[in-house]
């Protein structure tokens, strides 16, 4: 995206050097302008193909153990978590080729500590619905994360990681039903014909075989307690709201993926996602809470396990310090804007306005008129001709 010379001047004034100006320019570039959204987009966006199957899974598993049910649909959920598992032939046969799981091949089967606490729900959203798996047991959350997103190998995750949007794995139940329908149309085509068709789908229409789901647990958001946030609620209520906050956070990233084709590991994206999560779960955005969540309260000093470190990207140390100060200024301005203009009934329009505005225009002096202009553009985007923003 073209960057304004005014942005370069702004970044230089913020402390950028000629050596890191280009990397900062790319980092703060606005990738979310509404005029770059595909012209045929309508809100709410149509669900991706896998969601209808997961709606069926939800219905069929209502009176049963959700995990045991899903093990019959996703054979990779049977594979034990072990070092080196992804390189074994038994793993490849089950996870990559969709062959039936056989206990004798692995000597064990994946289990959860508290399978009865696993819940499957379908969360509606303007960006399209998604299946969500929730559990209050963090060890089970990590087990599922390794099984579906880590190729059945153990991994360590920061304590602040308690939600994940997972995609890219094959749903062999969906593949099998597609194959049955495809072969019926061709009156039982040869196996090698199916192999060619499967490769074609994976190459050109991967969403026909691959899912996108959200895993979430209810640990306190970013490891911050209710008392640290000075919230007059119980710890159990804060855990419940933390799960709600996380879900909205993940769906905000999903929205940028559906509308602009990207989910970035960028501080501005985290500001957008935490804004949407906080306003949904707590009713208000707070710069101080956001700073605590990211580990920015004493920036440029941050704890080694702070969330902020995950968003440095290719920035050098000096440039990342500047980016941190910019996002803190953006959070302060966002708090002022949301206190003045945010309404829950039009929250997605507000989100789109922030996307249209971008980081630099949010931080530069005189943000209010620019925001109101961006809000008007977002409202037109959500007009009757484009659909409805919920």
TARAVEN-V229762 format. One line per field, one symbol per residue. burial: + if it has 9 or more other C-alpha atoms within 8 Angstrom, else -. Layout:
burial: ???
This chain:
burial: ------++-+++---+---++-+++--+++-+++--+---+++++-+--++-+++-++--+---++--+++-+++++++++---++----+++++--+--+----+--++----+-++++-+--++++++++++++++-++-++++++++++++-------++++++--+++-++---+---+----------+-----+++---+++++++++++++++++++++-----------+++++++++++++++++++++++----+++++++++++++++++--++++-++++++++--+--+---+++--++--+---+++++++++++++++++-++---+---++++++++++++++++++---+--++--++++++--++--+++++
